[in-house]
Amino acid sequence: MTPLFNHRALLLSAGALALGITLSPATWAAGTSCEKTYTIGFSHPVGESQFAIALKKKVQAAGVKNGCVKVLLDNTHQSNLESQRATLESWVTRRVDAIVVLPVEATALDGLRIQAQKKGMKWLTYAGATPGSDGSVGFDNAQSGDLVAKDALAWVKGRYPQGNITAAVTTLTPLKGFAGRWDQPLKQFKAAGLPVVSQQDCATQACGMQIAEDALRQHPNLRVFIGINDDAALGALRAFKNAGIKPDDVYIAGQDGTVEGLEAVKQGGAYRASAAILLDDLSQSIIDNSLAAITGKGRTNYETAVELGTLRNPTRLDALIAQYKD
């Protein structure tokens, strides 16, 4: 299997490009005469999330920039397996060159993967490698969960040295590849003696707000809320505001690093951190790894970095926000 690369490889790539060295088919630029235009389909099951919306735009832009790539996007929402399957089946029928997919249920799509591969198509998985795939693009979800868990516990130690508070963590159990985002906080909070009073699937602002409201009614000492993504955490932020709880008394963190989540961090107050994925790097890897799988040249597995956006480093926080301004 091709080794899994991480973001440090970009430093080498940048240096090589500066010297005019061609590293892989991914360096093809717009305006290049194309012997063939490759079609790549990208399927994300939570299409309503702010991160997925931004990422799809970036992937399309990366395809246009390449000049020899046409990007197809699906319209799956709320992890609807039948919707995702219908789109993937249409792409297999069209014989697109590559599919990059975050499966709602991996085993449910195995037959379709095999069918696509028998037709000569490449099947790559998003958010981590899976058995039988031709490559992967992703990010370290365990690192993401670890970053927010450690930051939350450091805050709790300073703000509530005597304890006597509780926490909530949202999950998205159908997407097992993301488990690190909730496993790490749950594990670390338990070890630190911070009780988790709510653990529910949620990836939208609406359910994040509802979960926080319900938890606050049952547990008035709820002061820590970790969202699987920024959407869920932003919903919780609204619930704490509506409840009139002082921002200084609350720790809320999201994951993904959406522009809305990072802007909430920048404003100060209860929304203290977001574990941010480097969006440009991730979108480019979807194109690059697909081309590598199609042509047999270059890396087919890659892991984008995750870093914690906080007010402790306002310059870097601004840089993370800026990646959405293109």
Residue, then its C-alpha position, 0 to 999 in steps of 0.5 A: m500500500t502506498p504510504l500515508f503522507n501528512h502535511r509536512a510533505l507539502l514543504l518538500s513539494a513547495g520547494a520542488l515547485a519553486l525549482g520548477i520540478t514536476l512531482s506528479p500529475a497534480t502539478w498540471a495547471a489550467g491552460t495545459s493541453c489535455e490529452k484527457t479530461y478526468t472526471i472525479g466524483f466527490s460524495h460527502p454524506v453531511g452536505e448541509s454542514q458548513f464545512a462540507i459546503a465550503l470544501k465542495k467549493k474548494v474541490q471544484a476550484a481545485g479541479v478548474k485550476n488543474g485544467c484537466v479535471k471535471v468535478l462532480l458533487d453529490n447532494t446527500h444530506q443528513s447521512n442518507l444512505e439511499s441518497q448517497r447510493a443513488t448518486l454513486e450508482s449514477w457515477v458508476t453507470r457514467r464510468v467516471d474516472a474516480i470516486v472519492v466518498l465518505p460512506v454513510e455505511a462502508t459495508a453497504l457500499d462494498g458491492l458498488r465499490i467492487q462494481a466500479q473497480k471492475k469497470g476500471m474506475k478508482w475508488l478512494t475514501y474520504a476521512g481515512a483509508t478503508p480496506g479495498s480502496d484505491g487510495s484515501v484523503g483524510f485528517d486525523n480525527a483522533q488528533s482533532g478530538d485530543l486537541v479539544a479535549k486537552d484544551a477543555l480540561a486545561w480550562v476546567k482546571g483553571r476555572y473550576p479547580q474544585g470540579n462540580i461541573t458537567a459536560a456534553v459531547t456530540t457524536l455521529t456514530p454512523l460515521k465510524g471514521f470520525a470516532g476519534r472526535w468524540d472518543q478522545p473527549l469521552k475518554q479524557f473527561k472520564a479519566a479527569g473525573l469530568p462527568v459527561v451528562s449528554q452524549q448524542d448524535c448531532a451535526t447541525q446547529a438545530c440539534g446542538m441547540q436542542i441538546a444543550e437546552d435539554a441538558l441545561r434543564q436537567h443539569p444546571n451545572l453543565r459548563v463544557f460542550i464539545g461538538i463533533n463539528d462547529d455546527a453542533a457547537l454553535g447551536a450549543l453556544r446559542a443555548f447557553k446565551n439564551a440561558g443567560i449563563k456568563p460566557d466566562d463560565v462556559y467552555i464550548a469547542g467545535q471541530d472542522g474549523t468552519v469560518e463561522g466557528l472560527e469567527a465565533v472563537k475570534q469574538g471571544g467568550a464561551y466559544r473558545a476553540s475549533a480543531a481546524i482542518l487545513l481546507d486548501d490542503l484537503s481540497q487539493s488532495i482530493i484532486d491530487n490523490s484521485l489523479a495519482a490513483i488513475t494514472g498510477k503516478g504519485r501518492t494515493n493516500y494523504e492526511t491533512a493536518v488539524e490544528l487548534g484555532t484559539l485566541r491565544n494565537p490571533t495571527r494564526l486564527d486569522a490565517l485559518i479564517a482567511q482560507y475561506k475568503d478565496 
